[in-house]
Amino acid sequence: MILVACLLLNDPALAEQPWRLRDALALPAWVKLDVQHRLRYESLDGQYRAGGEGGDQQLALQTLAHLRLGSPTLKLGLEMLDARVFLDDAASTLDPGMVNSAELLQGYIEWQPDTGAAQGAMIVKAGRQTIDYGTRRLIARNRFRNTVNAFNGLGVRFTSAAGHESEAFVVVPVIRLPTARTRLQNNEASFDEEDFGTVLWLASWRSAPGPVRLEAYLIGLNETDGVFDTRNRRLQTPGLRLFREPAPGRIDFQLELVQQLGEVRGSTASTDRADLDHHAHYESLHLGYTFEAPWSPRAIAMFDYARGDEDPTDDDNQRFDTLYGARRFEYGPSGIFGPFLRTNMLTPGWRLNVTPRENLQAFIGHRAYWLASDRDIWLAANLRDTTGQSGSFIGHQLEACVTWQLIPDTLALEAGGAWLSEGEFREAEQGRGDPGASSYLYTQFTLSY
């Protein structure tokens, strides 16, 4: 892939018209084909996870090939994913989130009837599909992670003539296989399976574009043990979002308020049959300003709160569940790093985005992390003090990233990293074997054609 990229760089015509495989194959207009390769090297020095020692590294490869056949009104879509890892150290938490070899990611039919501008627009999609919803905090198509969430079912989106947007779907999640570490280490392929014992549904509404927009939604999740052992989550997650889009010379904002009600088991173990009453919540507030200046700097102040379980001995669970959401865009790189999930956290922070050139973007940011409940778990690290005597401060995280579009829409280079300090909770729970701060670096190439 790198050799091909170097050859492409020598062709100045690509700066004006990116090379595409579909054009080289002279495919008819009713056939669309897009291919993307990504190669990423990651290294982690200072393992923060429970029982971890030393550092870690990984070479992650991802290939996506998306074929669409048909007209704008009716099309068939097929997308293949091949996600593999190499150079994986024993200290890594290798899991199905990193490996998914030779898998059908999407296989769907999409219908978009020609209703006319006066009637609005509708899209109906059925089959195996990926889903990005809203802020992507609760349901997302993963972008940084090597594998991607997929679902099977039916979805409908409607945009009224006035611009108001409605969306609804009913789907079942696709379980990535295999799960055994030995098979993942060998990048073995196995057909993924739908979990027909689990149903995920959504109903939402978003106001038309304007100075301030409002979004309201309700997400339902109902799990039962079938082929796969689950926590039998029976959750209803209503949310409300108020936001203003960024624009030069003005303040933008985003406020999202989410409640979560229902029942859940304490674990996925088949012997654990005790249901806990579930009541959790999540709040996020972002305030930004884009300066009318060279490099278009945008400064953002952030505050997120996700409730944690207050008492591990009672019959209630207050730990927020992020469902099928993504996290890289808010809490730093995932991959072999990913210390924070949208659960049991209190985190203020800031970020500065700049665009020195049209094809060059960068940002630097900082967040401080506390446990929302000092008796609940730091989930990504699997560290917990049920007495609460270890404190709640996990540490400071600094992050930076640069993305350079070497060939627009064809070849991108991204490099970044994060540093996580040692707070009182981490120091107390990891004990004498604590490696101190954690340092993570990555470099990736993405080739699209």
MIVOKE-31140 format. One record per residue (C-alpha): residue number from 0; residue in one letter; y, z, x. Coordinates in steps of 0.5 Angstrom, whole numbers. Layout:
N
<r k="NUM" r="A" py="Y" pz="Z" px="X"/>
...
END
This chain:
449
<r k="0" r="M" py="0" pz="0" px="0"/>
<r k="1" r="I" py="5" pz="2" px="6"/>
<r k="2" r="L" py="3" pz="-5" px="9"/>
<r k="3" r="V" py="5" pz="-9" px="3"/>
<r k="4" r="A" py="11" pz="-5" px="2"/>
<r k="5" r="C" py="14" pz="-7" px="9"/>
<r k="6" r="L" py="12" pz="-14" px="7"/>
<r k="7" r="L" py="16" pz="-13" px="1"/>
<r k="8" r="L" py="22" pz="-10" px="5"/>
<r k="9" r="N" py="23" pz="-17" px="9"/>
<r k="10" r="D" py="24" pz="-21" px="2"/>
<r k="11" r="P" py="32" pz="-20" px="0"/>
<r k="12" r="A" py="31" pz="-24" px="-6"/>
<r k="13" r="L" py="27" pz="-18" px="-9"/>
<r k="14" r="A" py="34" pz="-14" px="-9"/>
<r k="15" r="E" py="36" pz="-19" px="-15"/>
<r k="16" r="Q" py="29" pz="-20" px="-18"/>
<r k="17" r="P" py="23" pz="-15" px="-17"/>
<r k="18" r="W" py="17" pz="-18" px="-16"/>
<r k="19" r="R" py="12" pz="-17" px="-22"/>
<r k="20" r="L" py="4" pz="-19" px="-22"/>
<r k="21" r="R" py="5" pz="-21" px="-29"/>
<r k="22" r="D" py="10" pz="-27" px="-27"/>
<r k="23" r="A" py="5" pz="-29" px="-21"/>
<r k="24" r="L" py="0" pz="-29" px="-25"/>
<r k="25" r="A" py="4" pz="-34" px="-30"/>
<r k="26" r="L" py="1" pz="-29" px="-36"/>
<r k="27" r="P" py="4" pz="-32" px="-43"/>
<r k="28" r="A" py="9" pz="-28" px="-46"/>
<r k="29" r="W" py="4" pz="-24" px="-51"/>
<r k="30" r="V" py="1" pz="-21" px="-45"/>
<r k="31" r="K" py="5" pz="-15" px="-41"/>
<r k="32" r="L" py="2" pz="-12" px="-35"/>
<r k="33" r="D" py="5" pz="-7" px="-30"/>
<r k="34" r="V" py="2" pz="-3" px="-24"/>
<r k="35" r="Q" py="4" pz="3" px="-20"/>
<r k="36" r="H" py="1" pz="6" px="-14"/>
<r k="37" r="R" py="4" pz="13" px="-12"/>
<r k="38" r="L" py="2" pz="16" px="-5"/>
<r k="39" r="R" py="4" pz="23" px="-4"/>
<r k="40" r="Y" py="3" pz="28" px="2"/>
<r k="41" r="E" py="4" pz="35" px="1"/>
<r k="42" r="S" py="4" pz="41" px="5"/>
<r k="43" r="L" py="4" pz="49" px="3"/>
<r k="44" r="D" py="5" pz="54" px="9"/>
<r k="45" r="G" py="5" pz="61" px="6"/>
<r k="46" r="Q" py="0" pz="62" px="0"/>
<r k="47" r="Y" py="3" pz="66" px="-6"/>
<r k="48" r="R" py="-4" pz="66" px="-10"/>
<r k="49" r="A" py="-8" pz="72" px="-11"/>
<r k="50" r="G" py="-13" pz="72" px="-5"/>
<r k="51" r="G" py="-10" pz="66" px="-2"/>
<r k="52" r="E" py="-10" pz="66" px="6"/>
<r k="53" r="G" py="-6" pz="61" px="11"/>
<r k="54" r="G" py="-3" pz="54" px="9"/>
<r k="55" r="D" py="-6" pz="48" px="5"/>
<r k="56" r="Q" py="-5" pz="41" px="5"/>
<r k="57" r="Q" py="-7" pz="35" px="0"/>
<r k="58" r="L" py="-6" pz="27" px="0"/>
<r k="59" r="A" py="-5" pz="25" px="-7"/>
<r k="60" r="L" py="-6" pz="18" px="-9"/>
<r k="61" r="Q" py="-5" pz="16" px="-16"/>
<r k="62" r="T" py="-6" pz="9" px="-19"/>
<r k="63" r="L" py="-4" pz="7" px="-26"/>
<r k="64" r="A" py="-5" pz="0" px="-29"/>
<r k="65" r="H" py="-2" pz="-2" px="-36"/>
<r k="66" r="L" py="-4" pz="-8" px="-40"/>
<r k="67" r="R" py="-1" pz="-10" px="-47"/>
<r k="68" r="L" py="-3" pz="-15" px="-51"/>
<r k="69" r="G" py="1" pz="-18" px="-58"/>
<r k="70" r="S" py="7" pz="-19" px="-61"/>
<r k="71" r="P" py="13" pz="-14" px="-62"/>
<r k="72" r="T" py="11" pz="-13" px="-69"/>
<r k="73" r="L" py="3" pz="-11" px="-67"/>
<r k="74" r="K" py="0" pz="-10" px="-60"/>
<r k="75" r="L" py="-6" pz="-7" px="-57"/>
<r k="76" r="G" py="-5" pz="-3" px="-51"/>
<r k="77" r="L" py="-10" pz="-1" px="-45"/>
<r k="78" r="E" py="-8" pz="4" px="-39"/>
<r k="79" r="M" py="-12" pz="6" px="-33"/>
<r k="80" r="L" py="-11" pz="12" px="-29"/>
<r k="81" r="D" py="-14" pz="13" px="-22"/>
<r k="82" r="A" py="-12" pz="20" px="-19"/>
<r k="83" r="R" py="-16" pz="22" px="-13"/>
<r k="84" r="V" py="-14" pz="27" px="-7"/>
<r k="85" r="F" py="-16" pz="28" px="0"/>
<r k="86" r="L" py="-15" pz="32" px="6"/>
<r k="87" r="D" py="-15" pz="38" px="1"/>
<r k="88" r="D" py="-16" pz="45" px="5"/>
<r k="89" r="A" py="-21" pz="51" px="2"/>
<r k="90" r="A" py="-15" pz="55" px="0"/>
<r k="91" r="S" py="-12" pz="50" px="-5"/>
<r k="92" r="T" py="-13" pz="51" px="-12"/>
<r k="93" r="L" py="-17" pz="44" px="-14"/>
<r k="94" r="D" py="-17" pz="43" px="-21"/>
<r k="95" r="P" py="-18" pz="37" px="-26"/>
<r k="96" r="G" py="-10" pz="37" px="-26"/>
<r k="97" r="M" py="-11" pz="34" px="-19"/>
<r k="98" r="V" py="-17" pz="29" px="-20"/>
<r k="99" r="N" py="-18" pz="24" px="-25"/>
<r k="100" r="S" py="-22" pz="18" px="-22"/>
<r k="101" r="A" py="-23" pz="11" px="-26"/>
<r k="102" r="E" py="-21" pz="14" px="-33"/>
<r k="103" r="L" py="-18" pz="10" px="-39"/>
<r k="104" r="L" py="-11" pz="14" px="-40"/>
<r k="105" r="Q" py="-9" pz="10" px="-46"/>
<r k="106" r="G" py="-12" pz="5" px="-51"/>
<r k="107" r="Y" py="-8" pz="4" px="-57"/>
<r k="108" r="I" py="-6" pz="0" px="-63"/>
<r k="109" r="E" py="2" pz="0" px="-64"/>
<r k="110" r="W" py="5" pz="-3" px="-70"/>
<r k="111" r="Q" py="13" pz="-4" px="-71"/>
<r k="112" r="P" py="14" pz="-7" px="-78"/>
<r k="113" r="D" py="20" pz="-12" px="-78"/>
<r k="114" r="T" py="24" pz="-7" px="-84"/>
<r k="115" r="G" py="31" pz="-10" px="-82"/>
<r k="116" r="A" py="37" pz="-6" px="-79"/>
<r k="117" r="A" py="39" pz="-4" px="-86"/>
<r k="118" r="Q" py="32" pz="0" px="-87"/>
<r k="119" r="G" py="32" pz="3" px="-80"/>
<r k="120" r="A" py="26" pz="2" px="-75"/>
<r k="121" r="M" py="19" pz="5" px="-75"/>
<r k="122" r="I" py="13" pz="5" px="-70"/>
<r k="123" r="V" py="6" pz="7" px="-72"/>
<r k="124" r="K" py="1" pz="9" px="-66"/>
<r k="125" r="A" py="-6" pz="10" px="-67"/>
<r k="126" r="G" py="-11" pz="11" px="-61"/>
<r k="127" r="R" py="-12" pz="15" px="-55"/>
<r k="128" r="Q" py="-4" pz="16" px="-52"/>
<r k="129" r="T" py="0" pz="20" px="-48"/>
<r k="130" r="I" py="6" pz="23" px="-51"/>
<r k="131" r="D" py="13" pz="25" px="-49"/>
<r k="132" r="Y" py="17" pz="30" px="-54"/>
<r k="133" r="G" py="24" pz="32" px="-54"/>
<r k="134" r="T" py="25" pz="36" px="-48"/>
<r k="135" r="R" py="18" pz="35" px="-45"/>
<r k="136" r="R" py="18" pz="43" px="-45"/>
<r k="137" r="L" py="12" pz="43" px="-50"/>
<r k="138" r="I" py="9" pz="36" px="-50"/>
<r k="139" r="A" py="10" pz="32" px="-44"/>
<r k="140" r="R" py="7" pz="26" px="-41"/>
<r k="141" r="N" py="6" pz="29" px="-34"/>
<r k="142" r="R" py="10" pz="25" px="-28"/>
<r k="143" r="F" py="10" pz="29" px="-22"/>
<r k="144" r="R" py="3" pz="32" px="-23"/>
<r k="145" r="N" py="-3" pz="27" px="-21"/>
<r k="146" r="T" py="-6" pz="27" px="-27"/>
<r k="147" r="V" py="-3" pz="26" px="-34"/>
<r k="148" r="N" py="-4" pz="29" px="-41"/>
<r k="149" r="A" py="-7" pz="25" px="-46"/>
<r k="150" r="F" py="-9" pz="25" px="-54"/>
<r k="151" r="N" py="-13" pz="22" px="-59"/>
<r k="152" r="G" py="-10" pz="21" px="-66"/>
<r k="153" r="L" py="-4" pz="18" px="-70"/>
<r k="154" r="G" py="3" pz="18" px="-69"/>
<r k="155" r="V" py="9" pz="16" px="-73"/>
<r k="156" r="R" py="17" pz="15" px="-71"/>
<r k="157" r="F" py="22" pz="13" px="-76"/>
<r k="158" r="T" py="30" pz="12" px="-74"/>
<r k="159" r="S" py="34" pz="11" px="-80"/>
<r k="160" r="A" py="40" pz="6" px="-81"/>
<r k="161" r="A" py="45" pz="12" px="-80"/>
<r k="162" r="G" py="41" pz="13" px="-73"/>
<r k="163" r="H" py="37" pz="20" px="-75"/>
<r k="164" r="E" py="30" pz="20" px="-72"/>
<r k="165" r="S" py="24" pz="23" px="-75"/>
<r k="166" r="E" py="17" pz="24" px="-72"/>
<r k="167" r="A" py="10" pz="26" px="-74"/>
<r k="168" r="F" py="3" pz="26" px="-71"/>
<r k="169" r="V" py="-3" pz="29" px="-71"/>
<r k="170" r="V" py="-8" pz="29" px="-65"/>
<r k="171" r="V" py="-14" pz="32" px="-61"/>
<r k="172" r="P" py="-13" pz="33" px="-54"/>
<r k="173" r="V" py="-17" pz="29" px="-49"/>
<r k="174" r="I" py="-21" pz="34" px="-44"/>
<r k="175" r="R" py="-21" pz="32" px="-37"/>
<r k="176" r="L" py="-28" pz="31" px="-33"/>
<r k="177" r="P" py="-31" pz="33" px="-29"/>
<r k="178" r="T" py="-29" pz="41" px="-28"/>
<r k="179" r="A" py="-34" pz="43" px="-22"/>
<r k="180" r="R" py="-30" pz="44" px="-16"/>
<r k="181" r="T" py="-35" pz="41" px="-12"/>
<r k="182" r="R" py="-35" pz="34" px="-16"/>
<r k="183" r="L" py="-27" pz="34" px="-16"/>
<r k="184" r="Q" py="-28" pz="35" px="-8"/>
<r k="185" r="N" py="-32" pz="28" px="-8"/>
<r k="186" r="N" py="-27" pz="25" px="-13"/>
<r k="187" r="E" py="-33" pz="24" px="-18"/>
<r k="188" r="A" py="-31" pz="20" px="-24"/>
<r k="189" r="S" py="-34" pz="22" px="-31"/>
<r k="190" r="F" py="-31" pz="20" px="-38"/>
<r k="191" r="D" py="-26" pz="25" px="-41"/>
<r k="192" r="E" py="-28" pz="27" px="-48"/>
<r k="193" r="E" py="-24" pz="29" px="-54"/>
<r k="194" r="D" py="-24" pz="36" px="-56"/>
<r k="195" r="F" py="-25" pz="35" px="-64"/>
<r k="196" r="G" py="-25" pz="43" px="-65"/>
<r k="197" r="T" py="-17" pz="43" px="-63"/>
<r k="198" r="V" py="-12" pz="40" px="-67"/>
<r k="199" r="L" py="-5" pz="39" px="-65"/>
<r k="200" r="W" py="1" pz="37" px="-70"/>
<r k="201" r="L" py="8" pz="36" px="-70"/>
<r k="202" r="A" py="14" pz="34" px="-75"/>
<r k="203" r="S" py="21" pz="34" px="-72"/>
<r k="204" r="W" py="28" pz="31" px="-74"/>
<r k="205" r="R" py="34" pz="29" px="-70"/>
<r k="206" r="S" py="41" pz="28" px="-72"/>
<r k="207" r="A" py="44" pz="21" px="-70"/>
<r k="208" r="P" py="48" pz="20" px="-64"/>
<r k="209" r="G" py="54" pz="24" px="-64"/>
<r k="210" r="P" py="59" pz="29" px="-60"/>
<r k="211" r="V" py="53" pz="34" px="-61"/>
<r k="212" r="R" py="46" pz="33" px="-63"/>
<r k="213" r="L" py="41" pz="38" px="-67"/>
<r k="214" r="E" py="34" pz="37" px="-67"/>
<r k="215" r="A" py="29" pz="42" px="-71"/>
<r k="216" r="Y" py="21" pz="41" px="-70"/>
<r k="217" r="L" py="15" pz="45" px="-72"/>
<r k="218" r="I" py="9" pz="44" px="-67"/>
<r k="219" r="G" py="2" pz="47" px="-70"/>
<r k="220" r="L" py="-4" pz="48" px="-65"/>
<r k="221" r="N" py="-11" pz="50" px="-68"/>
<r k="222" r="E" py="-17" pz="51" px="-63"/>
<r k="223" r="T" py="-24" pz="53" px="-65"/>
<r k="224" r="D" py="-30" pz="53" px="-60"/>
<r k="225" r="G" py="-34" pz="47" px="-60"/>
<r k="226" r="V" py="-37" pz="43" px="-54"/>
<r k="227" r="F" py="-31" pz="47" px="-50"/>
<r k="228" r="D" py="-30" pz="54" px="-50"/>
<r k="229" r="T" py="-23" pz="56" px="-52"/>
<r k="230" r="R" py="-18" pz="62" px="-53"/>
<r k="231" r="N" py="-18" pz="60" px="-61"/>
<r k="232" r="R" py="-11" pz="59" px="-61"/>
<r k="233" r="R" py="-8" pz="58" px="-68"/>
<r k="234" r="L" py="-1" pz="58" px="-66"/>
<r k="235" r="Q" py="6" pz="55" px="-70"/>
<r k="236" r="T" py="11" pz="54" px="-66"/>
<r k="237" r="P" py="18" pz="52" px="-69"/>
<r k="238" r="G" py="24" pz="50" px="-65"/>
<r k="239" r="L" py="31" pz="49" px="-65"/>
<r k="240" r="R" py="35" pz="45" px="-60"/>
<r k="241" r="L" py="43" pz="44" px="-60"/>
<r k="242" r="F" py="45" pz="39" px="-54"/>
<r k="243" r="R" py="51" pz="35" px="-52"/>
<r k="244" r="E" py="49" pz="29" px="-47"/>
<r k="245" r="P" py="52" pz="29" px="-40"/>
<r k="246" r="A" py="58" pz="24" px="-39"/>
<r k="247" r="P" py="64" pz="24" px="-33"/>
<r k="248" r="G" py="69" pz="29" px="-34"/>
<r k="249" r="R" py="66" pz="33" px="-39"/>
<r k="250" r="I" py="62" pz="39" px="-41"/>
<r k="251" r="D" py="55" pz="38" px="-43"/>
<r k="252" r="F" py="50" pz="43" px="-46"/>
<r k="253" r="Q" py="43" pz="44" px="-48"/>
<r k="254" r="L" py="41" pz="50" px="-52"/>
<r k="255" r="E" py="33" pz="51" px="-54"/>
<r k="256" r="L" py="31" pz="57" px="-58"/>
<r k="257" r="V" py="23" pz="57" px="-60"/>
<r k="258" r="Q" py="19" pz="62" px="-63"/>
<r k="259" r="Q" py="11" pz="62" px="-63"/>
<r k="260" r="L" py="7" pz="66" px="-68"/>
<r k="261" r="G" py="-1" pz="66" px="-70"/>
<r k="262" r="E" py="-7" pz="69" px="-67"/>
<r k="263" r="V" py="-10" pz="68" px="-60"/>
<r k="264" r="R" py="-16" pz="71" px="-56"/>
<r k="265" r="G" py="-15" pz="75" px="-50"/>
<r k="266" r="S" py="-19" pz="69" px="-46"/>
<r k="267" r="T" py="-24" pz="63" px="-46"/>
<r k="268" r="A" py="-30" pz="67" px="-45"/>
<r k="269" r="S" py="-35" pz="66" px="-51"/>
<r k="270" r="T" py="-37" pz="73" px="-51"/>
<r k="271" r="D" py="-29" pz="75" px="-52"/>
<r k="272" r="R" py="-29" pz="75" px="-60"/>
<r k="273" r="A" py="-23" pz="79" px="-61"/>
<r k="274" r="D" py="-17" pz="76" px="-64"/>
<r k="275" r="L" py="-10" pz="78" px="-62"/>
<r k="276" r="D" py="-4" pz="78" px="-66"/>
<r k="277" r="H" py="1" pz="73" px="-63"/>
<r k="278" r="H" py="9" pz="73" px="-63"/>
<r k="279" r="A" py="13" pz="70" px="-57"/>
<r k="280" r="H" py="19" pz="67" px="-56"/>
<r k="281" r="Y" py="23" pz="62" px="-51"/>
<r k="282" r="E" py="30" pz="61" px="-50"/>
<r k="283" r="S" py="33" pz="56" px="-45"/>
<r k="284" r="L" py="41" pz="55" px="-44"/>
<r k="285" r="H" py="44" pz="49" px="-39"/>
<r k="286" r="L" py="51" pz="48" px="-38"/>
<r k="287" r="G" py="53" pz="42" px="-34"/>
<r k="288" r="Y" py="59" pz="38" px="-32"/>
<r k="289" r="T" py="60" pz="31" px="-29"/>
<r k="290" r="F" py="66" pz="30" px="-24"/>
<r k="291" r="E" py="70" pz="24" px="-24"/>
<r k="292" r="A" py="69" pz="23" px="-17"/>
<r k="293" r="P" py="65" pz="20" px="-11"/>
<r k="294" r="W" py="58" pz="21" px="-11"/>
<r k="295" r="S" py="58" pz="23" px="-19"/>
<r k="296" r="P" py="57" pz="30" px="-18"/>
<r k="297" r="R" py="54" pz="34" px="-23"/>
<r k="298" r="A" py="54" pz="42" px="-23"/>
<r k="299" r="I" py="49" pz="45" px="-28"/>
<r k="300" r="A" py="48" pz="53" px="-29"/>
<r k="301" r="M" py="41" pz="55" px="-32"/>
<r k="302" r="F" py="38" pz="61" px="-36"/>
<r k="303" r="D" py="31" pz="61" px="-38"/>
<r k="304" r="Y" py="27" pz="67" px="-42"/>
<r k="305" r="A" py="20" pz="66" px="-44"/>
<r k="306" r="R" py="17" pz="73" px="-46"/>
<r k="307" r="G" py="11" pz="76" px="-43"/>
<r k="308" r="D" py="6" pz="81" px="-46"/>
<r k="309" r="E" py="9" pz="88" px="-46"/>
<r k="310" r="D" py="2" pz="92" px="-47"/>
<r k="311" r="P" py="-5" pz="90" px="-44"/>
<r k="312" r="T" py="-8" pz="95" px="-48"/>
<r k="313" r="D" py="-6" pz="94" px="-55"/>
<r k="314" r="D" py="-8" pz="88" px="-60"/>
<r k="315" r="D" py="-2" pz="84" px="-60"/>
<r k="316" r="N" py="0" pz="78" px="-55"/>
<r k="317" r="Q" py="7" pz="77" px="-53"/>
<r k="318" r="R" py="6" pz="72" px="-48"/>
<r k="319" r="F" py="9" pz="65" px="-49"/>
<r k="320" r="D" py="5" pz="59" px="-49"/>
<r k="321" r="T" py="8" pz="53" px="-46"/>
<r k="322" r="L" py="2" pz="48" px="-50"/>
<r k="323" r="Y" py="2" pz="42" px="-46"/>
<r k="324" r="G" py="9" pz="42" px="-43"/>
<r k="325" r="A" py="11" pz="39" px="-36"/>
<r k="326" r="R" py="15" pz="44" px="-31"/>
<r k="327" r="R" py="17" pz="40" px="-25"/>
<r k="328" r="F" py="24" pz="38" px="-28"/>
<r k="329" r="E" py="26" pz="45" px="-29"/>
<r k="330" r="Y" py="22" pz="50" px="-24"/>
<r k="331" r="G" py="20" pz="46" px="-18"/>
<r k="332" r="P" py="15" pz="41" px="-15"/>
<r k="333" r="S" py="8" pz="43" px="-18"/>
<r k="334" r="G" py="2" pz="39" px="-14"/>
<r k="335" r="I" py="-1" pz="45" px="-9"/>
<r k="336" r="F" py="6" pz="49" px="-10"/>
<r k="337" r="G" py="8" pz="50" px="-18"/>
<r k="338" r="P" py="9" pz="58" px="-18"/>
<r k="339" r="F" py="12" pz="58" px="-24"/>
<r k="340" r="L" py="10" pz="57" px="-31"/>
<r k="341" r="R" py="14" pz="57" px="-38"/>
<r k="342" r="T" py="11" pz="64" px="-39"/>
<r k="343" r="N" py="13" pz="71" px="-37"/>
<r k="344" r="M" py="19" pz="69" px="-34"/>
<r k="345" r="L" py="27" pz="71" px="-33"/>
<r k="346" r="T" py="30" pz="66" px="-29"/>
<r k="347" r="P" py="38" pz="64" px="-28"/>
<r k="348" r="G" py="39" pz="59" px="-23"/>
<r k="349" r="W" py="44" pz="53" px="-21"/>
<r k="350" r="R" py="43" pz="46" px="-19"/>
<r k="351" r="L" py="48" pz="40" px="-16"/>
<r k="352" r="N" py="46" pz="33" px="-17"/>
<r k="353" r="V" py="49" pz="27" px="-13"/>
<r k="354" r="T" py="49" pz="20" px="-13"/>
<r k="355" r="P" py="52" pz="17" px="-6"/>
<r k="356" r="R" py="49" pz="10" px="-8"/>
<r k="357" r="E" py="47" pz="6" px="-14"/>
<r k="358" r="N" py="40" pz="7" px="-11"/>
<r k="359" r="L" py="40" pz="14" px="-8"/>
<r k="360" r="Q" py="40" pz="20" px="-12"/>
<r k="361" r="A" py="39" pz="27" px="-9"/>
<r k="362" r="F" py="40" pz="35" px="-12"/>
<r k="363" r="I" py="39" pz="42" px="-9"/>
<r k="364" r="G" py="38" pz="48" px="-13"/>
<r k="365" r="H" py="37" pz="55" px="-13"/>
<r k="366" r="R" py="33" pz="60" px="-18"/>
<r k="367" r="A" py="32" pz="67" px="-18"/>
<r k="368" r="Y" py="25" pz="69" px="-22"/>
<r k="369" r="W" py="23" pz="76" px="-25"/>
<r k="370" r="L" py="17" pz="78" px="-30"/>
<r k="371" r="A" py="20" pz="78" px="-37"/>
<r k="372" r="S" py="15" pz="84" px="-37"/>
<r k="373" r="D" py="13" pz="88" px="-31"/>
<r k="374" r="R" py="6" pz="89" px="-34"/>
<r k="375" r="D" py="4" pz="82" px="-35"/>
<r k="376" r="I" py="1" pz="77" px="-31"/>
<r k="377" r="W" py="5" pz="72" px="-26"/>
<r k="378" r="L" py="0" pz="67" px="-28"/>
<r k="379" r="A" py="1" pz="62" px="-23"/>
<r k="380" r="A" py="-1" pz="67" px="-18"/>
<r k="381" r="N" py="-6" pz="71" px="-22"/>
<r k="382" r="L" py="-3" pz="77" px="-20"/>
<r k="383" r="R" py="-2" pz="83" px="-25"/>
<r k="384" r="D" py="0" pz="90" px="-25"/>
<r k="385" r="T" py="-2" pz="93" px="-31"/>
<r k="386" r="T" py="2" pz="100" px="-30"/>
<r k="387" r="G" py="9" pz="96" px="-28"/>
<r k="388" r="Q" py="10" pz="100" px="-22"/>
<r k="389" r="S" py="10" pz="94" px="-18"/>
<r k="390" r="G" py="17" pz="92" px="-21"/>
<r k="391" r="S" py="19" pz="85" px="-23"/>
<r k="392" r="F" py="22" pz="81" px="-18"/>
<r k="393" r="I" py="18" pz="75" px="-16"/>
<r k="394" r="G" py="23" pz="72" px="-11"/>
<r k="395" r="H" py="29" pz="67" px="-10"/>
<r k="396" r="Q" py="27" pz="59" px="-10"/>
<r k="397" r="L" py="31" pz="54" px="-6"/>
<r k="398" r="E" py="29" pz="47" px="-8"/>
<r k="399" r="A" py="32" pz="40" px="-5"/>
<r k="400" r="C" py="30" pz="33" px="-7"/>
<r k="401" r="V" py="32" pz="26" px="-5"/>
<r k="402" r="T" py="30" pz="19" px="-8"/>
<r k="403" r="W" py="31" pz="13" px="-5"/>
<r k="404" r="Q" py="30" pz="6" px="-9"/>
<r k="405" r="L" py="29" pz="2" px="-3"/>
<r k="406" r="I" py="27" pz="-4" px="-7"/>
<r k="407" r="P" py="30" pz="-3" px="-14"/>
<r k="408" r="D" py="25" pz="-2" px="-20"/>
<r k="409" r="T" py="19" pz="-4" px="-14"/>
<r k="410" r="L" py="19" pz="1" px="-8"/>
<r k="411" r="A" py="22" pz="8" px="-8"/>
<r k="412" r="L" py="21" pz="14" px="-3"/>
<r k="413" r="E" py="22" pz="21" px="-5"/>
<r k="414" r="A" py="22" pz="27" px="0"/>
<r k="415" r="G" py="23" pz="34" px="-2"/>
<r k="416" r="G" py="21" pz="41" px="-1"/>
<r k="417" r="A" py="22" pz="48" px="-4"/>
<r k="418" r="W" py="22" pz="55" px="-1"/>
<r k="419" r="L" py="20" pz="62" px="-5"/>
<r k="420" r="S" py="22" pz="68" px="-2"/>
<r k="421" r="E" py="18" pz="75" px="-2"/>
<r k="422" r="G" py="21" pz="79" px="-8"/>
<r k="423" r="E" py="18" pz="87" px="-9"/>
<r k="424" r="F" py="13" pz="85" px="-14"/>
<r k="425" r="R" py="10" pz="80" px="-10"/>
<r k="426" r="E" py="10" pz="84" px="-4"/>
<r k="427" r="A" py="7" pz="90" px="-7"/>
<r k="428" r="E" py="1" pz="86" px="-11"/>
<r k="429" r="Q" py="-1" pz="82" px="-5"/>
<r k="430" r="G" py="-1" pz="88" px="0"/>
<r k="431" r="R" py="-2" pz="87" px="7"/>
<r k="432" r="G" py="-5" pz="80" px="7"/>
<r k="433" r="D" py="2" pz="78" px="4"/>
<r k="434" r="P" py="4" pz="71" px="8"/>
<r k="435" r="G" py="11" pz="73" px="7"/>
<r k="436" r="A" py="16" pz="67" px="4"/>
<r k="437" r="S" py="12" pz="60" px="2"/>
<r k="438" r="S" py="15" pz="54" px="4"/>
<r k="439" r="Y" py="13" pz="47" px="1"/>
<r k="440" r="L" py="14" pz="40" px="3"/>
<r k="441" r="Y" py="12" pz="33" px="0"/>
<r k="442" r="T" py="14" pz="26" px="2"/>
<r k="443" r="Q" py="12" pz="20" px="-3"/>
<r k="444" r="F" py="12" pz="13" px="-4"/>
<r k="445" r="T" py="12" pz="9" px="-11"/>
<r k="446" r="L" py="10" pz="2" px="-11"/>
<r k="447" r="S" py="11" pz="-2" px="-18"/>
<r k="448" r="Y" py="9" pz="-9" px="-19"/>
END
